[in-house]
Structures are given as C-alpha cells and as structure tokens.
Amino acid sequence: MPTYDYLCRSCGHRFEKFQSIVAEPIRECPVCKSDNVTRLLTGGAGLIFKGSGFYETDYKHPRSSPPSQKNETKKDSKNESKKEK
C-alpha cells in the first residue's frame, strides 16, 4: 500500500497517510479540522527492500559437475594413492 502526502490549504499542515490505492482521499485536516485538504503529487520512494540484505548470490545455485563425474574422480584419486604406496 502506498503512502500519500497531503496538505491542508487552511493551516498549512503537511502530513502523510498510509492508504490503499482504492481508498478515498482524506478531506479533513487532523490539526484544524478544515475540509480544505488536497493530496499532493509526489515522486514516491520507489521500491524499498527491508531486511538483512539481498544479494545476487542468494538465489543462485552453485555450478557442480554431475554426480557420476565426482565419484569417478574420487575413485581415480584413491587408486592413484594406493599405487604410490
């Protein structure tokens, strides 16, 4: 849900309101209770990530060779070490 900026044209009070997109704009000033409040057009904050961090590597799977190649490599190295002894 977006945060909207409002300005009371009677007293000059400027405030923000967290509202649904389909919600009606606020018409009454919370300070002076005047009905002269307008919603301001702002650039917005864009996309905000909150949390410990978002990294490129969070969703990547490490590249690995197929399991059959790994097993063959281990067997080969064991055979070589036995031959050396």
N, CA, C and O of each residue as an XYZ file, in Angstrom:
340
protein
N       0.841     -1.177      0.000
C       0.000      0.000      0.000
C       0.888      1.243      0.000
O       1.895      1.292      0.706
N       0.515      2.233     -0.784
C       1.332      3.444     -0.874
C       1.092      4.419      0.277
O       0.079      4.356      0.973
N       2.042      5.306      0.449
C       1.925      6.401      1.410
C       1.660      7.669      0.611
O       2.409      8.010     -0.305
N       0.598      8.353      0.965
C       0.220      9.577      0.261
C       0.564     10.796      1.105
O       0.468     10.753      2.331
N       0.970     11.897      0.440
C       1.235     13.171      1.099
C       0.011     14.062      0.924
O      -0.597     14.120     -0.145
N      -0.331     14.753      2.007
C      -1.475     15.666      1.988
C      -1.044     17.024      2.503
O      -0.093     17.137      3.276
N      -1.762     18.069      2.061
C      -1.507     19.429      2.504
C      -2.833     20.107      2.819
O      -3.758     20.107      2.007
N      -2.907     20.684      4.013
C      -4.090     21.469      4.382
C      -3.864     22.890      3.894
O      -2.897     23.541      4.290
N      -4.738     23.361      3.049
C      -4.599     24.707      2.493
C      -5.050     25.786      3.475
O      -4.787     26.969      3.260
N      -5.722     25.388      4.542
C      -6.157     26.370      5.547
C      -5.045     26.701      6.533
O      -4.742     27.872      6.759
N      -4.429     25.659      7.129
C      -3.411     25.904      8.164
C      -1.992     25.584      7.706
O      -1.039     25.901      8.417
N      -1.825     24.961      6.530
C      -0.503     24.646      6.010
C       0.100     23.358      6.544
O       1.252     23.040      6.250
N      -0.669     22.620      7.323
C      -0.167     21.356      7.881
C       0.033     20.339      6.758
O      -0.856     20.099      5.941
N       1.225     19.753      6.745
C       1.535     18.738      5.740
C       1.709     17.406      6.463
O       2.405     17.336      7.475
N       1.078     16.347      5.947
C       1.148     15.047      6.606
C       1.090     13.916      5.590
O       0.727     14.113      4.431
N       1.457     12.724      6.056
C       1.434     11.517      5.227
C       0.398     10.559      5.769
O       0.114     10.539      6.967
N      -0.162      9.767      4.876
C      -1.139      8.756      5.276
C      -0.897      7.491      4.476
O      -0.808      7.535      3.249
N      -0.789      6.367      5.164
C      -0.611      5.049      4.554
C      -2.004      4.527      4.220
O      -2.782      4.197      5.115
N      -2.319      4.452      2.900
C      -3.668      4.080      2.478
C      -3.642      3.101      1.321
O      -2.647      2.979      0.606
N      -4.744      2.414      1.154
C      -4.938      1.543      0.000
C      -5.095      2.414     -1.246
O      -5.503      3.573     -1.160
N      -4.771      1.850     -2.382
C      -4.892      2.597     -3.637
C      -6.343      2.973     -3.922
O      -6.608      4.035     -4.486
N      -7.264      2.129     -3.547
C      -8.677      2.383     -3.834
C      -9.364      3.217     -2.751
O     -10.541      3.546     -2.894
N      -8.659      3.566     -1.674
C      -9.250      4.367     -0.593
C      -9.503      5.795     -1.062
O      -8.754      6.334     -1.877
N     -10.551      6.392     -0.545
C     -10.880      7.782     -0.857
C      -9.837      8.714     -0.234
O      -9.369      8.454      0.875
N      -9.469      9.790     -0.925
C      -8.519     10.754     -0.343
C      -9.080     11.395      0.922
O     -10.292     11.558      1.062
N      -8.201     11.751      1.826
C      -8.613     12.405      3.072
C      -9.048     13.827      2.758
O      -8.400     14.520      1.974
N     -10.126     14.256      3.358
C     -10.646     15.603      3.107
C     -10.509     16.518      4.322
O     -10.528     17.740      4.176
N     -10.372     15.942      5.525
C     -10.352     16.749      6.746
C      -8.953     16.787      7.347
O      -8.304     15.750      7.481
N      -8.491     17.972      7.707
C      -7.181     18.157      8.326
C      -7.213     17.634      9.761
O      -8.134     17.961     10.509
N      -6.221     16.823     10.164
C      -6.211     16.313     11.531
C      -5.873     17.384     12.579
O      -6.092     17.163     13.770
N      -5.345     18.537     12.154
C      -4.968     19.591     13.089
C      -6.095     20.605     13.276
O      -6.561     20.823     14.395
N      -6.538     21.234     12.160
C      -7.530     22.311     12.270
C      -8.951     21.864     11.925
O      -9.894     22.645     12.049
N      -9.104     20.625     11.497
C     -10.415     20.026     11.147
C     -11.085     20.699      9.959
O     -12.291     20.545      9.765
N     -10.330     21.438      9.167
C     -10.852     22.089      7.969
C     -11.059     21.041      6.873
O     -10.406     19.997      6.870
N     -11.967     21.328      5.948
C     -12.224     20.423      4.819
C     -11.445     20.851      3.577
O     -11.863     20.553      2.458
N     -10.331     21.537      3.755
C      -9.567     22.079      2.648
C      -8.226     21.339      2.476
O      -7.177     21.977      2.386
N      -8.260     20.004      2.431
C      -7.055     19.180      2.311
C      -6.962     18.629      0.895
O      -7.953     18.166      0.331
N      -5.769     18.682      0.332
C      -5.554     18.129     -1.005
C      -4.418     17.113     -0.966
O      -3.467     17.243     -0.194
N      -4.541     16.101     -1.814
C      -3.486     15.096     -1.950
C      -2.428     15.662     -2.885
O      -2.748     16.180     -3.954
N      -1.162     15.561     -2.475
C      -0.060     16.084     -3.271
C       0.484     15.004     -4.194
O       0.474     13.818     -3.863
N       0.953     15.433     -5.342
C       1.612     14.515     -6.257
C       3.090     14.468     -5.906
O       3.767     15.496     -5.891
N       3.583     13.277     -5.626
C       4.995     13.119     -5.269
C       5.613     12.031     -6.127
O       4.910     11.227     -6.740
N       6.930     12.018     -6.163
C       7.655     11.008     -6.927
C       7.611      9.645     -6.274
O       7.817      8.633     -6.943
N       7.348      9.601     -4.988
C       7.315      8.340     -4.283
C       8.712      7.849     -3.950
O       9.707      8.410     -4.410
N       8.777      6.813     -3.157
C      10.063      6.274     -2.718
C      10.522      5.137     -3.610
O      11.675      4.714     -3.523
N       9.658      4.639     -4.453
C      10.034      3.511     -5.299
C      10.013      2.219     -4.512
O       9.230      2.057     -3.576
N      10.856      1.329     -4.889
C      10.931      0.018     -4.268
C      11.893      0.055     -3.092
O      13.045      0.466     -3.235
N      11.419     -0.373     -1.935
C      12.254     -0.366     -0.734
C      12.413     -1.793     -0.250
O      11.423     -2.478      0.009
N      13.663     -2.250     -0.124
C      13.939     -3.572      0.412
C      14.248     -3.424      1.894
O      15.088     -2.611      2.279
N      13.573     -4.206      2.722
C      13.847     -4.188      4.152
C      14.280     -5.589      4.559
O      13.700     -6.579      4.113
N      15.271     -5.665      5.382
C      15.747     -6.966      5.829
C      17.252     -6.949      5.984
O      17.890     -5.901      5.889
N      17.808     -8.116      6.223
C      19.243     -8.207      6.467
C      20.060     -7.994      5.203
O      21.239     -7.649      5.278
N      19.449     -8.195      4.050
C      20.170     -7.946      2.812
C      19.675     -8.817      1.687
O      19.114     -9.892      1.904
N      19.887     -8.344      0.506
C      19.503     -9.077     -0.688
C      20.732     -9.095     -1.588
O      21.216     -8.051     -2.024
N      21.211    -10.265     -1.849
C      22.435    -10.396     -2.616
C      22.187    -11.191     -3.881
O      21.273    -12.013     -3.945
N      22.996    -10.944     -4.869
C      22.883    -11.632     -6.154
C      23.035    -13.139     -5.976
O      22.427    -13.920     -6.708
N      23.832    -13.537     -5.021
C      24.101    -14.967     -4.825
C      23.040    -15.683     -3.998
O      23.100    -16.905     -3.861
N      22.076    -14.963     -3.446
C      21.046    -15.596     -2.621
C      20.205    -16.607     -3.379
O      19.731    -17.578     -2.789
N      20.015    -16.403     -4.642
C      19.108    -17.256     -5.391
C      19.812    -18.082     -6.453
O      19.155    -18.763     -7.241
N      21.119    -18.035     -6.488
C      21.851    -18.809     -7.479
C      22.264    -20.144     -6.875
O      22.589    -20.236     -5.691
N      22.243    -21.148     -7.691
C      22.701    -22.458     -7.268
C      24.124    -22.635     -7.771
O      24.422    -22.295     -8.916
N      25.002    -23.158     -6.934
C      26.384    -23.321     -7.390
C      26.450    -24.330     -8.529
O      25.714    -25.316     -8.550
N      27.332    -24.068     -9.457
C      27.503    -24.999    -10.572
C      28.312    -26.184    -10.083
O      29.360    -26.027     -9.457
N      27.826    -27.331    -10.370
C      28.565    -28.524     -9.967
C      28.526    -29.523    -11.103
O      27.617    -29.515    -11.934
N      29.511    -30.367    -11.121
C      29.553    -31.382    -12.169
C      28.576    -32.492    -11.807
O      28.209    -32.634    -10.640
N      28.156    -33.271    -12.776
C      27.218    -34.355    -12.493
C      27.813    -35.320    -11.477
O      29.033    -35.481    -11.429
N      26.978    -35.969    -10.660
C      27.459    -36.860     -9.611
C      28.359    -37.975    -10.123
O      29.293    -38.364     -9.423
N      28.114    -38.501    -11.316
C      28.922    -39.600    -11.822
C      30.372    -39.172    -12.002
O      31.276    -39.972    -11.760
N      30.617    -37.946    -12.414
C      31.979    -37.457    -12.599
C      32.678    -37.291    -11.254
O      33.871    -37.571    -11.137
N      31.949    -36.839    -10.246
C      32.541    -36.671     -8.922
C      33.003    -38.017     -8.375
O      34.107    -38.121     -7.840
N      32.170    -39.046     -8.503
C      32.514    -40.370     -7.990
C      33.728    -40.940     -8.707
O      34.604    -41.534     -8.080
N      33.776    -40.760    -10.005
C      34.908    -41.272    -10.778
C      36.198    -40.577    -10.358
O      37.249    -41.210    -10.268
N      36.115    -39.287    -10.105
C      37.287    -38.530     -9.706
C      37.800    -39.030     -8.364
O      39.009    -39.184     -8.185
N      36.906    -39.284     -7.422
C      37.311    -39.774     -6.109
C      37.944    -41.158     -6.226
O      38.972    -41.431     -5.607
N      37.325    -42.028     -7.022
C      37.847    -43.382     -7.190
C      39.228    -43.338     -7.826
O      40.130    -44.060     -7.401
N      39.401    -42.500     -8.838
C      40.688    -42.379     -9.520
C      41.774    -41.904     -8.566
O      42.890    -42.422     -8.590
N      41.456    -40.924     -7.728
C      42.463    -40.397     -6.814
C      42.823    -41.438     -5.758
O      43.975    -41.500     -5.326
N      41.852    -42.265     -5.330
C      42.132    -43.322     -4.351
C      43.043    -44.390     -4.982
O      43.989    -44.856     -4.348
N      42.756    -44.765     -6.210
C      43.580    -45.751     -6.891
C      45.008    -45.269     -7.084
O      45.956    -46.044     -6.959
N      45.160    -43.977     -7.392
C      46.487    -43.413     -7.596
C      47.278    -43.413     -6.302
O      48.476    -43.696     -6.301
N      46.600    -43.091     -5.180
C      47.313    -43.051     -3.909
C      47.738    -44.457     -3.480
O      48.788    -44.623     -2.858
N      46.931    -45.467     -3.807
C      47.273    -46.865     -3.484
C      48.466    -47.313     -4.325
O      49.340    -48.025     -3.832
N      48.504    -46.902     -5.579
C      49.590    -47.271     -6.468
C      50.925    -46.696     -5.991
O      51.972    -47.332     -6.110
N      50.860    -45.475     -5.447
C      52.080    -44.802     -4.993
C      52.689    -45.507     -3.797
O      53.906    -45.462     -3.620
N      51.888    -46.153     -2.975
C      52.372    -46.800     -1.756
C      53.000    -48.087     -2.057
O      53.466    -48.774     -1.149
